[in-house]
Amino acid sequence: MIVIYPGSFDPFTLGHEDIIKRALSSFDKLKIAVSEDNAKTSVFSLTERLEMAEIIAKKYQNVTFASYKGLTVDFAKANDANFILRGLRGTSDFDNEAQLALMNKTLNNSIETIFLISSNNVREISSTNVRQILSLNGDVTNFISKEINSYIKALKR
């Protein structure tokens, strides 16, 4: 079974990686789906976000990545995935994600959304907060992997 894990991944956090690790115990293949046209204003370019996805995908034998435009359910169908994976940090995430999952189900009844609740040690991590800390030259080592941290530092040079 294939699951896609869509998001902006701006940047890729330990919270994202936690969801990937845990999903791999239930799915044969996971595809990180980096959204090209989301409602958020990205700090990192699409190329940079794809390079971060590649860094993460290299850690796991059955993880791939790609970018996509348009509807997530269309990307899932085009990649023979019957599942969309979403991580939840708290109840506010659930409210938003449940509504989106219901919309996706209406758009394509054959694709299910699977929710994983973030592990306690990464629950507070959000890409938004990591971007804010980075913009203020703060230390993000507790929120992103060593590899992603090295990549971001190399971008600043």
N, C-alpha and C positions, 0 to 999 in steps of 0.2 A: 504494500500500500504506500502511496505517495501522499505527502502532506506539503502544502506550501505555507510558508511563514512570511506574510507580507508586512511591509512597514517602510518607513522612510530611513530608519537606521542612521540617524543624523546626530551623533555618531552611534556606533555599535557599542552597547554597554554590557556589563556582566549580567544584567537582568535579561537581556536578549539571549546571551549565551546559556544562561540557566534554563531557559525555556527550550532551547535547542537540545541540550544534553538530555533533558528529561523526556522530550518527545521521541528521541531516538530509541527508547526502550519499547515504544509502541508502533513505530512506523519503520518500514524498510528503507525509505528514502525521504529526505527532507530537502526542499528547495527554498532557499532564502530568496524572496521576491522583493527586490528593491523598487519601490514606486518612483516613477519619474514625475508624475503629475499629481502630487497630493496637495491638500489644502494648506500645508505648513510651508513656511519660508525656510528653505534649507540653508544651513551655514556651510556645509560641505557640498561640493559639486557632486553630480551623479557619478562621475568617474571616481572621485575619492570615496564615495559611499560603496561603490562596487568593489574597489580595492580593499576596503575594510571587510566586506562580505567575503572576499576571496581569502583574506587572512584567517577568518573564522572557519570557512569551509575546509581549508587545508588541514585543520585539526581533526576532522572527522572523515571517516572513510565513505560514508553514504550521504554526504551533504554537498549540494551544488548550489549555484546562485545564478540569478539573471535579473535584469531590470525589465520593467513592463510599464506600458501606458494603458490607460483605460480601466475597465472594471476588473476587480480582483477575481470575480467568478469566471470571467472570460479567460483570464490568464490560467486559472486552475484547470478549466476544461481543456485549453490548448496544451497543457502539460500533463494530461491524463491523471490529474489529482482529484480525488473525491472529497478531500478535506482541506479546510483552511484552519491554521493554527493561530490562536491569539493568546497572549499573556495578559493576566489580570493582576494588578497590584492591590486593588481595593474595590469597594462597592461602587465608587464613581466610575471606574473603568468598566465594571460589569454593566451598568446602566447604558453606557454608550455602545459598548461592544455587542450587547444583546440586541439592541435596536438595529445595528448594522448587520448582525447575523440573520435577523428576520428579513431584512431587505434583500440580502444575498440569497436567502432561501426562496424568496418570491421570484427573484431573477433567474435562479437555476435550482430547481428542486432536488437535483441529484448531488449537490455539493453541501456537505455538512460543515459547520464551524465547531471546532474543538477548543475549549478553554482550559488553560493550565494556570493555576494560581501561582504567582511568584513565590519562590522560597523566601523564608523570613530574612535571610542574610542579604538579599538583594531587593527586597520589596520597596525600599525608599528610593531606589535609583530610577531616574527618568532622563531621557535624552535631553529634554528641555533644561533640566537643572544642570546637567553636565555641560551643555553649551554655555549656560550662564556663567558657570565656574570658569570654563575655559576663556570666556570673553574678559574675565577679570583677572586673568593670569593665575588662577588658583590651582591647587593640587587635586587632580582627578584620579590619582592612582588607586583609590579604593572603589572606583566606579566603573573602570574600564580595564580590559586585560593589558598585560605588559606589552603584548604585540601591537595592540591598537594604540596604546600610549606612545610607543616608539614611533609608530607611523605618523601620528598627529604631531609629535615633536619635530619629526623630519620635515613636515609640511611648513612649519613655521620658520625654518632656516632660510 
